[in-house]
Amino acid sequence: MPPRSAGTLASAFHAKAITATIRAHLIHVPARLARSARRLRLHLPEHWSWHDAFTELFTATHAPPTA
């Protein structure tokens, strides 16, 4: 997915942002990757300022297909 379309799915702020801003805020995620019971989990920081935009983007791209 191109960064500009990802920004549009994430938030209104990122819809107008340049590619470098989208990459810095949403793609380079400051998280810790943990593996437990053969599942990968992404631990995001508690007070990360772009948490809502990242969650919105993740939900939009990994949502089940519409019927």
mmCIF file of the N, C-alpha and C atoms, coordinates in Angstrom:
data_MODEL
# 
_entry.id   MODEL 
# 
loop_
_atom_site.group_PDB 
_atom_site.id 
_atom_site.type_symbol 
_atom_site.label_atom_id 
_atom_site.label_alt_id 
_atom_site.label_comp_id 
_atom_site.label_asym_id 
_atom_site.label_entity_id 
_atom_site.label_seq_id 
_atom_site.pdbx_PDB_ins_code 
_atom_site.Cartn_x 
_atom_site.Cartn_y 
_atom_site.Cartn_z 
_atom_site.occupancy 
_atom_site.B_iso_or_equiv 
_atom_site.pdbx_formal_charge 
_atom_site.auth_seq_id 
_atom_site.auth_comp_id 
_atom_site.auth_asym_id 
_atom_site.auth_atom_id 
_atom_site.pdbx_PDB_model_num 
ATOM 1   N N  . MET A 1 1  ? 0.845   -1.160  0.000  1.00 0.00 ? 1  MET A N  1 
ATOM 2   C CA . MET A 1 1  ? 0.000   0.000   0.000  1.00 0.00 ? 1  MET A CA 1 
ATOM 3   C C  . MET A 1 1  ? 0.899   1.233   0.000  1.00 0.00 ? 1  MET A C  1 
ATOM 4   N N  . PRO A 1 2  ? 0.659   2.164   -0.902 1.00 0.00 ? 2  PRO A N  1 
ATOM 5   C CA . PRO A 1 2  ? 1.453   3.400   -0.931 1.00 0.00 ? 2  PRO A CA 1 
ATOM 6   C C  . PRO A 1 2  ? 1.241   4.216   0.348  1.00 0.00 ? 2  PRO A C  1 
ATOM 7   N N  . PRO A 1 3  ? 2.261   4.944   0.781  1.00 0.00 ? 3  PRO A N  1 
ATOM 8   C CA . PRO A 1 3  ? 2.156   5.708   2.033  1.00 0.00 ? 3  PRO A CA 1 
ATOM 9   C C  . PRO A 1 3  ? 1.020   6.729   2.034  1.00 0.00 ? 3  PRO A C  1 
ATOM 10  N N  . ARG A 1 4  ? 0.747   7.366   0.897  1.00 0.00 ? 4  ARG A N  1 
ATOM 11  C CA . ARG A 1 4  ? -0.309  8.382   0.893  1.00 0.00 ? 4  ARG A CA 1 
ATOM 12  C C  . ARG A 1 4  ? -1.680  7.764   1.121  1.00 0.00 ? 4  ARG A C  1 
ATOM 13  N N  . SER A 1 5  ? -1.952  6.600   0.555  1.00 0.00 ? 5  SER A N  1 
ATOM 14  C CA . SER A 1 5  ? -3.236  5.946   0.799  1.00 0.00 ? 5  SER A CA 1 
ATOM 15  C C  . SER A 1 5  ? -3.312  5.446   2.237  1.00 0.00 ? 5  SER A C  1 
ATOM 16  N N  . ALA A 1 6  ? -2.194  4.998   2.793  1.00 0.00 ? 6  ALA A N  1 
ATOM 17  C CA . ALA A 1 6  ? -2.171  4.597   4.196  1.00 0.00 ? 6  ALA A CA 1 
ATOM 18  C C  . ALA A 1 6  ? -2.453  5.799   5.088  1.00 0.00 ? 6  ALA A C  1 
ATOM 19  N N  . GLY A 1 7  ? -1.920  6.954   4.746  1.00 0.00 ? 7  GLY A N  1 
ATOM 20  C CA . GLY A 1 7  ? -2.187  8.160   5.517  1.00 0.00 ? 7  GLY A CA 1 
ATOM 21  C C  . GLY A 1 7  ? -3.649  8.558   5.473  1.00 0.00 ? 7  GLY A C  1 
ATOM 22  N N  . THR A 1 8  ? -4.287  8.376   4.327  1.00 0.00 ? 8  THR A N  1 
ATOM 23  C CA . THR A 1 8  ? -5.703  8.696   4.201  1.00 0.00 ? 8  THR A CA 1 
ATOM 24  C C  . THR A 1 8  ? -6.540  7.776   5.081  1.00 0.00 ? 8  THR A C  1 
ATOM 25  N N  . LEU A 1 9  ? -6.183  6.512   5.161  1.00 0.00 ? 9  LEU A N  1 
ATOM 26  C CA . LEU A 1 9  ? -6.911  5.580   6.015  1.00 0.00 ? 9  LEU A CA 1 
ATOM 27  C C  . LEU A 1 9  ? -6.656  5.840   7.499  1.00 0.00 ? 9  LEU A C  1 
ATOM 28  N N  . ALA A 1 10 ? -5.503  6.396   7.838  1.00 0.00 ? 10 ALA A N  1 
ATOM 29  C CA . ALA A 1 10 ? -5.128  6.574   9.241  1.00 0.00 ? 10 ALA A CA 1 
ATOM 30  C C  . ALA A 1 10 ? -5.872  7.731   9.903  1.00 0.00 ? 10 ALA A C  1 
ATOM 31  N N  . SER A 1 11 ? -5.795  8.919   9.314  1.00 0.00 ? 11 SER A N  1 
ATOM 32  C CA . SER A 1 11 ? -6.432  10.079  9.936  1.00 0.00 ? 11 SER A CA 1 
ATOM 33  C C  . SER A 1 11 ? -6.474  11.238  8.956  1.00 0.00 ? 11 SER A C  1 
ATOM 34  N N  . ALA A 1 12 ? -7.218  12.274  9.309  1.00 0.00 ? 12 ALA A N  1 
ATOM 35  C CA . ALA A 1 12 ? -7.316  13.456  8.452  1.00 0.00 ? 12 ALA A CA 1 
ATOM 36  C C  . ALA A 1 12 ? -5.983  14.190  8.393  1.00 0.00 ? 12 ALA A C  1 
ATOM 37  N N  . PHE A 1 13 ? -5.251  14.201  9.491  1.00 0.00 ? 13 PHE A N  1 
ATOM 38  C CA . PHE A 1 13 ? -3.939  14.852  9.500  1.00 0.00 ? 13 PHE A CA 1 
ATOM 39  C C  . PHE A 1 13 ? -2.982  14.162  8.537  1.00 0.00 ? 13 PHE A C  1 
ATOM 40  N N  . HIS A 1 14 ? -2.950  12.849  8.578  1.00 0.00 ? 14 HIS A N  1 
ATOM 41  C CA . HIS A 1 14 ? -2.023  12.103  7.735  1.00 0.00 ? 14 HIS A CA 1 
ATOM 42  C C  . HIS A 1 14 ? -2.472  12.050  6.279  1.00 0.00 ? 14 HIS A C  1 
ATOM 43  N N  . ALA A 1 15 ? -3.721  12.349  6.001  1.00 0.00 ? 15 ALA A N  1 
ATOM 44  C CA . ALA A 1 15 ? -4.185  12.387  4.609  1.00 0.00 ? 15 ALA A CA 1 
ATOM 45  C C  . ALA A 1 15 ? -3.498  13.505  3.840  1.00 0.00 ? 15 ALA A C  1 
ATOM 46  N N  . LYS A 1 16 ? -3.124  14.574  4.516  1.00 0.00 ? 16 LYS A N  1 
ATOM 47  C CA . LYS A 1 16 ? -2.474  15.721  3.878  1.00 0.00 ? 16 LYS A CA 1 
ATOM 48  C C  . LYS A 1 16 ? -0.961  15.716  4.068  1.00 0.00 ? 16 LYS A C  1 
ATOM 49  N N  . ALA A 1 17 ? -0.453  14.762  4.817  1.00 0.00 ? 17 ALA A N  1 
ATOM 50  C CA . ALA A 1 17 ? 0.970   14.732  5.162  1.00 0.00 ? 17 ALA A CA 1 
ATOM 51  C C  . ALA A 1 17 ? 1.811   14.229  3.989  1.00 0.00 ? 17 ALA A C  1 
ATOM 52  N N  . ILE A 1 18 ? 3.085   14.629  4.001  1.00 0.00 ? 18 ILE A N  1 
ATOM 53  C CA . ILE A 1 18 ? 4.004   14.132  2.980  1.00 0.00 ? 18 ILE A CA 1 
ATOM 54  C C  . ILE A 1 18 ? 4.462   12.730  3.358  1.00 0.00 ? 18 ILE A C  1 
ATOM 55  N N  . THR A 1 19 ? 5.045   12.046  2.411  1.00 0.00 ? 19 THR A N  1 
ATOM 56  C CA . THR A 1 19 ? 5.440   10.650  2.610  1.00 0.00 ? 19 THR A CA 1 
ATOM 57  C C  . THR A 1 19 ? 6.394   10.478  3.786  1.00 0.00 ? 19 THR A C  1 
ATOM 58  N N  . ALA A 1 20 ? 7.344   11.384  3.942  1.00 0.00 ? 20 ALA A N  1 
ATOM 59  C CA . ALA A 1 20 ? 8.312   11.266  5.042  1.00 0.00 ? 20 ALA A CA 1 
ATOM 60  C C  . ALA A 1 20 ? 7.621   11.357  6.402  1.00 0.00 ? 20 ALA A C  1 
ATOM 61  N N  . THR A 1 21 ? 6.601   12.182  6.529  1.00 0.00 ? 21 THR A N  1 
ATOM 62  C CA . THR A 1 21 ? 5.873   12.312  7.787  1.00 0.00 ? 21 THR A CA 1 
ATOM 63  C C  . THR A 1 21 ? 5.092   11.040  8.089  1.00 0.00 ? 21 THR A C  1 
ATOM 64  N N  . ILE A 1 22 ? 4.448   10.492  7.073  1.00 0.00 ? 22 ILE A N  1 
ATOM 65  C CA . ILE A 1 22 ? 3.701   9.246   7.265  1.00 0.00 ? 22 ILE A CA 1 
ATOM 66  C C  . ILE A 1 22 ? 4.644   8.128   7.677  1.00 0.00 ? 22 ILE A C  1 
ATOM 67  N N  . ARG A 1 23 ? 5.795   8.073   7.035  1.00 0.00 ? 23 ARG A N  1 
ATOM 68  C CA . ARG A 1 23 ? 6.781   7.042   7.374  1.00 0.00 ? 23 ARG A CA 1 
ATOM 69  C C  . ARG A 1 23 ? 7.262   7.208   8.816  1.00 0.00 ? 23 ARG A C  1 
ATOM 70  N N  . ALA A 1 24 ? 7.518   8.436   9.230  1.00 0.00 ? 24 ALA A N  1 
ATOM 71  C CA . ALA A 1 24 ? 8.030   8.683   10.585 1.00 0.00 ? 24 ALA A CA 1 
ATOM 72  C C  . ALA A 1 24 ? 6.973   8.420   11.661 1.00 0.00 ? 24 ALA A C  1 
ATOM 73  N N  . HIS A 1 25 ? 5.707   8.702   11.372 1.00 0.00 ? 25 HIS A N  1 
ATOM 74  C CA . HIS A 1 25 ? 4.658   8.576   12.386 1.00 0.00 ? 25 HIS A CA 1 
ATOM 75  C C  . HIS A 1 25 ? 4.017   7.192   12.428 1.00 0.00 ? 25 HIS A C  1 
ATOM 76  N N  . LEU A 1 26 ? 3.830   6.554   11.273 1.00 0.00 ? 26 LEU A N  1 
ATOM 77  C CA . LEU A 1 26 ? 3.027   5.331   11.231 1.00 0.00 ? 26 LEU A CA 1 
ATOM 78  C C  . LEU A 1 26 ? 3.789   4.075   10.837 1.00 0.00 ? 26 LEU A C  1 
ATOM 79  N N  . ILE A 1 27 ? 4.807   4.194   10.024 1.00 0.00 ? 27 ILE A N  1 
ATOM 80  C CA . ILE A 1 27 ? 5.498   3.005   9.536  1.00 0.00 ? 27 ILE A CA 1 
ATOM 81  C C  . ILE A 1 27 ? 6.655   2.626   10.455 1.00 0.00 ? 27 ILE A C  1 
ATOM 82  N N  . HIS A 1 28 ? 7.424   3.588   10.901 1.00 0.00 ? 28 HIS A N  1 
ATOM 83  C CA . HIS A 1 28 ? 8.495   3.316   11.864 1.00 0.00 ? 28 HIS A CA 1 
ATOM 84  C C  . HIS A 1 28 ? 7.893   3.358   13.258 1.00 0.00 ? 28 HIS A C  1 
ATOM 85  N N  . VAL A 1 29 ? 7.357   2.255   13.683 1.00 0.00 ? 29 VAL A N  1 
ATOM 86  C CA . VAL A 1 29 ? 6.608   2.173   14.932 1.00 0.00 ? 29 VAL A CA 1 
ATOM 87  C C  . VAL A 1 29 ? 7.561   1.897   16.089 1.00 0.00 ? 29 VAL A C  1 
ATOM 88  N N  . PRO A 1 30 ? 7.503   2.717   17.156 1.00 0.00 ? 30 PRO A N  1 
ATOM 89  C CA . PRO A 1 30 ? 8.352   2.464   18.329 1.00 0.00 ? 30 PRO A CA 1 
ATOM 90  C C  . PRO A 1 30 ? 7.722   1.403   19.217 1.00 0.00 ? 30 PRO A C  1 
ATOM 91  N N  . ALA A 1 31 ? 7.829   0.147   18.824 1.00 0.00 ? 31 ALA A N  1 
ATOM 92  C CA . ALA A 1 31 ? 7.171   -0.926  19.559 1.00 0.00 ? 31 ALA A CA 1 
ATOM 93  C C  . ALA A 1 31 ? 8.146   -2.062  19.831 1.00 0.00 ? 31 ALA A C  1 
ATOM 94  N N  . ARG A 1 32 ? 7.719   -2.943  20.702 1.00 0.00 ? 32 ARG A N  1 
ATOM 95  C CA . ARG A 1 32 ? 8.497   -4.128  21.031 1.00 0.00 ? 32 ARG A CA 1 
ATOM 96  C C  . ARG A 1 32 ? 7.733   -5.327  20.507 1.00 0.00 ? 32 ARG A C  1 
ATOM 97  N N  . LEU A 1 33 ? 8.440   -6.187  19.804 1.00 0.00 ? 33 LEU A N  1 
ATOM 98  C CA . LEU A 1 33 ? 7.831   -7.394  19.253 1.00 0.00 ? 33 LEU A CA 1 
ATOM 99  C C  . LEU A 1 33 ? 8.063   -8.545  20.216 1.00 0.00 ? 33 LEU A C  1 
ATOM 100 N N  . ALA A 1 34 ? 6.995   -9.202  20.630 1.00 0.00 ? 34 ALA A N  1 
ATOM 101 C CA . ALA A 1 34 ? 7.089   -10.319 21.569 1.00 0.00 ? 34 ALA A CA 1 
ATOM 102 C C  . ALA A 1 34 ? 6.439   -11.550 20.949 1.00 0.00 ? 34 ALA A C  1 
ATOM 103 N N  . ARG A 1 35 ? 7.002   -12.706 21.266 1.00 0.00 ? 35 ARG A N  1 
ATOM 104 C CA . ARG A 1 35 ? 6.477   -13.967 20.754 1.00 0.00 ? 35 ARG A CA 1 
ATOM 105 C C  . ARG A 1 35 ? 6.059   -14.819 21.944 1.00 0.00 ? 35 ARG A C  1 
ATOM 106 N N  . SER A 1 36 ? 4.818   -15.283 21.895 1.00 0.00 ? 36 SER A N  1 
ATOM 107 C CA . SER A 1 36 ? 4.310   -16.125 22.954 1.00 0.00 ? 36 SER A CA 1 
ATOM 108 C C  . SER A 1 36 ? 3.314   -17.105 22.338 1.00 0.00 ? 36 SER A C  1 
ATOM 109 N N  . ALA A 1 37 ? 3.477   -18.366 22.645 1.00 0.00 ? 37 ALA A N  1 
ATOM 110 C CA . ALA A 1 37 ? 2.580   -19.411 22.145 1.00 0.00 ? 37 ALA A CA 1 
ATOM 111 C C  . ALA A 1 37 ? 2.451   -19.339 20.625 1.00 0.00 ? 37 ALA A C  1 
ATOM 112 N N  . ARG A 1 38 ? 3.578   -19.161 19.966 1.00 0.00 ? 38 ARG A N  1 
ATOM 113 C CA . ARG A 1 38 ? 3.660   -19.103 18.504 1.00 0.00 ? 38 ARG A CA 1 
ATOM 114 C C  . ARG A 1 38 ? 2.869   -17.965 17.882 1.00 0.00 ? 38 ARG A C  1 
ATOM 115 N N  . ARG A 1 39 ? 2.604   -16.924 18.652 1.00 0.00 ? 39 ARG A N  1 
ATOM 116 C CA . ARG A 1 39 ? 1.918   -15.741 18.144 1.00 0.00 ? 39 ARG A CA 1 
ATOM 117 C C  . ARG A 1 39 ? 2.818   -14.533 18.343 1.00 0.00 ? 39 ARG A C  1 
ATOM 118 N N  . LEU A 1 40 ? 2.796   -13.661 17.386 1.00 0.00 ? 40 LEU A N  1 
ATOM 119 C CA . LEU A 1 40 ? 3.556   -12.421 17.509 1.00 0.00 ? 40 LEU A CA 1 
ATOM 120 C C  . LEU A 1 40 ? 2.646   -11.327 18.044 1.00 0.00 ? 40 LEU A C  1 
ATOM 121 N N  . ARG A 1 41 ? 3.172   -10.560 18.971 1.00 0.00 ? 41 ARG A N  1 
ATOM 122 C CA . ARG A 1 41 ? 2.417   -9.440  19.532 1.00 0.00 ? 41 ARG A CA 1 
ATOM 123 C C  . ARG A 1 41 ? 3.258   -8.192  19.446 1.00 0.00 ? 41 ARG A C  1 
ATOM 124 N N  . LEU A 1 42 ? 2.621   -7.100  19.108 1.00 0.00 ? 42 LEU A N  1 
ATOM 125 C CA . LEU A 1 42 ? 3.287   -5.810  18.999 1.00 0.00 ? 42 LEU A CA 1 
ATOM 126 C C  . LEU A 1 42 ? 2.891   -4.985  20.214 1.00 0.00 ? 42 LEU A C  1 
ATOM 127 N N  . HIS A 1 43 ? 3.854   -4.671  21.070 1.00 0.00 ? 43 HIS A N  1 
ATOM 128 C CA . HIS A 1 43 ? 3.593   -3.878  22.275 1.00 0.00 ? 43 HIS A CA 1 
ATOM 129 C C  . HIS A 1 43 ? 3.915   -2.419  21.968 1.00 0.00 ? 43 HIS A C  1 
ATOM 130 N N  . LEU A 1 44 ? 2.876   -1.606  21.877 1.00 0.00 ? 44 LEU A N  1 
ATOM 131 C CA . LEU A 1 44 ? 3.037   -0.179  21.604 1.00 0.00 ? 44 LEU A CA 1 
ATOM 132 C C  . LEU A 1 44 ? 3.257   0.575   22.914 1.00 0.00 ? 44 LEU A C  1 
ATOM 133 N N  . PRO A 1 45 ? 3.957   1.710   22.863 1.00 0.00 ? 45 PRO A N  1 
ATOM 134 C CA . PRO A 1 45 ? 4.122   2.521   24.070 1.00 0.00 ? 45 PRO A CA 1 
ATOM 135 C C  . PRO A 1 45 ? 2.763   3.053   24.559 1.00 0.00 ? 45 PRO A C  1 
ATOM 136 N N  . GLU A 1 46 ? 2.624   3.217   25.847 1.00 0.00 ? 46 GLU A N  1 
ATOM 137 C CA . GLU A 1 46 ? 1.349   3.658   26.421 1.00 0.00 ? 46 GLU A CA 1 
ATOM 138 C C  . GLU A 1 46 ? 0.955   5.057   25.987 1.00 0.00 ? 46 GLU A C  1 
ATOM 139 N N  . HIS A 1 47 ? 1.886   5.973   25.968 1.00 0.00 ? 47 HIS A N  1 
ATOM 140 C CA . HIS A 1 47 ? 1.556   7.369   25.669 1.00 0.00 ? 47 HIS A CA 1 
ATOM 141 C C  . HIS A 1 47 ? 2.110   7.801   24.316 1.00 0.00 ? 47 HIS A C  1 
ATOM 142 N N  . TRP A 1 48 ? 2.050   6.931   23.334 1.00 0.00 ? 48 TRP A N  1 
ATOM 143 C CA . TRP A 1 48 ? 2.524   7.246   21.992 1.00 0.00 ? 48 TRP A CA 1 
ATOM 144 C C  . TRP A 1 48 ? 1.513   8.158   21.330 1.00 0.00 ? 48 TRP A C  1 
ATOM 145 N N  . SER A 1 49 ? 1.957   9.274   20.794 1.00 0.00 ? 49 SER A N  1 
ATOM 146 C CA . SER A 1 49 ? 1.039   10.289  20.276 1.00 0.00 ? 49 SER A CA 1 
ATOM 147 C C  . SER A 1 49 ? 0.285   9.854   19.018 1.00 0.00 ? 49 SER A C  1 
ATOM 148 N N  . TRP A 1 50 ? 0.767   8.864   18.285 1.00 0.00 ? 50 TRP A N  1 
ATOM 149 C CA . TRP A 1 50 ? 0.099   8.440   17.045 1.00 0.00 ? 50 TRP A CA 1 
ATOM 150 C C  . TRP A 1 50 ? -0.599  7.092   17.211 1.00 0.00 ? 50 TRP A C  1 
ATOM 151 N N  . HIS A 1 51 ? -0.912  6.712   18.428 1.00 0.00 ? 51 HIS A N  1 
ATOM 152 C CA . HIS A 1 51 ? -1.542  5.418   18.697 1.00 0.00 ? 51 HIS A CA 1 
ATOM 153 C C  . HIS A 1 51 ? -2.897  5.293   17.996 1.00 0.00 ? 51 HIS A C  1 
ATOM 154 N N  . ASP A 1 52 ? -3.732  6.320   18.076 1.00 0.00 ? 52 ASP A N  1 
ATOM 155 C CA . ASP A 1 52 ? -5.065  6.252   17.473 1.00 0.00 ? 52 ASP A CA 1 
ATOM 156 C C  . ASP A 1 52 ? -4.990  6.137   15.957 1.00 0.00 ? 52 ASP A C  1 
ATOM 157 N N  . ALA A 1 53 ? -4.099  6.909   15.328 1.00 0.00 ? 53 ALA A N  1 
ATOM 158 C CA . ALA A 1 53 ? -3.962  6.854   13.873 1.00 0.00 ? 53 ALA A CA 1 
ATOM 159 C C  . ALA A 1 53 ? -3.437  5.489   13.433 1.00 0.00 ? 53 ALA A C  1 
ATOM 160 N N  . PHE A 1 54 ? -2.483  4.930   14.160 1.00 0.00 ? 54 PHE A N  1 
ATOM 161 C CA . PHE A 1 54 ? -1.947  3.614   13.820 1.00 0.00 ? 54 PHE A CA 1 
ATOM 162 C C  . PHE A 1 54 ? -3.017  2.535   13.982 1.00 0.00 ? 54 PHE A C  1 
ATOM 163 N N  . THR A 1 55 ? -3.790  2.602   15.048 1.00 0.00 ? 55 THR A N  1 
ATOM 164 C CA . THR A 1 55 ? -4.844  1.632   15.271 1.00 0.00 ? 55 THR A CA 1 
ATOM 165 C C  . THR A 1 55 ? -5.911  1.717   14.184 1.00 0.00 ? 55 THR A C  1 
ATOM 166 N N  . GLU A 1 56 ? -6.265  2.924   13.780 1.00 0.00 ? 56 GLU A N  1 
ATOM 167 C CA . GLU A 1 56 ? -7.241  3.123   12.708 1.00 0.00 ? 56 GLU A CA 1 
ATOM 168 C C  . GLU A 1 56 ? -6.730  2.536   11.393 1.00 0.00 ? 56 GLU A C  1 
ATOM 169 N N  . LEU A 1 57 ? -5.474  2.775   11.077 1.00 0.00 ? 57 LEU A N  1 
ATOM 170 C CA . LEU A 1 57 ? -4.875  2.226   9.864  1.00 0.00 ? 57 LEU A CA 1 
ATOM 171 C C  . LEU A 1 57 ? -4.826  0.699   9.923  1.00 0.00 ? 57 LEU A C  1 
ATOM 172 N N  . PHE A 1 58 ? -4.425  0.141   11.052 1.00 0.00 ? 58 PHE A N  1 
ATOM 173 C CA . PHE A 1 58 ? -4.339  -1.314  11.200 1.00 0.00 ? 58 PHE A CA 1 
ATOM 174 C C  . PHE A 1 58 ? -5.715  -1.950  11.063 1.00 0.00 ? 58 PHE A C  1 
ATOM 175 N N  . THR A 1 59 ? -6.726  -1.356  11.668 1.00 0.00 ? 59 THR A N  1 
ATOM 176 C CA . THR A 1 59 ? -8.092  -1.882  11.588 1.00 0.00 ? 59 THR A CA 1 
ATOM 177 C C  . THR A 1 59 ? -8.611  -1.830  10.160 1.00 0.00 ? 59 THR A C  1 
ATOM 178 N N  . ALA A 1 60 ? -8.322  -0.750  9.457  1.00 0.00 ? 60 ALA A N  1 
ATOM 179 C CA . ALA A 1 60 ? -8.810  -0.612  8.089  1.00 0.00 ? 60 ALA A CA 1 
ATOM 180 C C  . ALA A 1 60 ? -8.143  -1.595  7.130  1.00 0.00 ? 60 ALA A C  1 
ATOM 181 N N  . THR A 1 61 ? -6.874  -1.883  7.339  1.00 0.00 ? 61 THR A N  1 
ATOM 182 C CA . THR A 1 61 ? -6.174  -2.774  6.422  1.00 0.00 ? 61 THR A CA 1 
ATOM 183 C C  . THR A 1 61 ? -6.334  -4.247  6.781  1.00 0.00 ? 61 THR A C  1 
ATOM 184 N N  . HIS A 1 62 ? -6.667  -4.574  8.016  1.00 0.00 ? 62 HIS A N  1 
ATOM 185 C CA . HIS A 1 62 ? -6.809  -5.968  8.422  1.00 0.00 ? 62 HIS A CA 1 
ATOM 186 C C  . HIS A 1 62 ? -8.240  -6.335  8.785  1.00 0.00 ? 62 HIS A C  1 
ATOM 187 N N  . ALA A 1 63 ? -9.186  -5.554  8.331  1.00 0.00 ? 63 ALA A N  1 
ATOM 188 C CA . ALA A 1 63 ? -10.592 -5.849  8.606  1.00 0.00 ? 63 ALA A CA 1 
ATOM 189 C C  . ALA A 1 63 ? -11.047 -7.034  7.763  1.00 0.00 ? 63 ALA A C  1 
ATOM 190 N N  . PRO A 1 64 ? -12.011 -7.781  8.252  1.00 0.00 ? 64 PRO A N  1 
ATOM 191 C CA . PRO A 1 64 ? -12.524 -8.880  7.435  1.00 0.00 ? 64 PRO A CA 1 
ATOM 192 C C  . PRO A 1 64 ? -13.223 -8.318  6.197  1.00 0.00 ? 64 PRO A C  1 
ATOM 193 N N  . PRO A 1 65 ? -13.244 -9.070  5.116  1.00 0.00 ? 65 PRO A N  1 
ATOM 194 C CA . PRO A 1 65 ? -13.874 -8.555  3.900  1.00 0.00 ? 65 PRO A CA 1 
ATOM 195 C C  . PRO A 1 65 ? -15.378 -8.358  4.086  1.00 0.00 ? 65 PRO A C  1 
ATOM 196 N N  . THR A 1 66 ? -15.909 -7.364  3.411  1.00 0.00 ? 66 THR A N  1 
ATOM 197 C CA . THR A 1 66 ? -17.338 -7.106  3.506  1.00 0.00 ? 66 THR A CA 1 
ATOM 198 C C  . THR A 1 66 ? -18.100 -8.107  2.648  1.00 0.00 ? 66 THR A C  1 
ATOM 199 N N  . ALA A 1 67 ? -19.278 -8.468  3.106  1.00 0.00 ? 67 ALA A N  1 
ATOM 200 C CA . ALA A 1 67 ? -20.068 -9.481  2.391  1.00 0.00 ? 67 ALA A CA 1 
ATOM 201 C C  . ALA A 1 67 ? -20.849 -8.884  1.242  1.00 0.00 ? 67 ALA A C  1 
# 
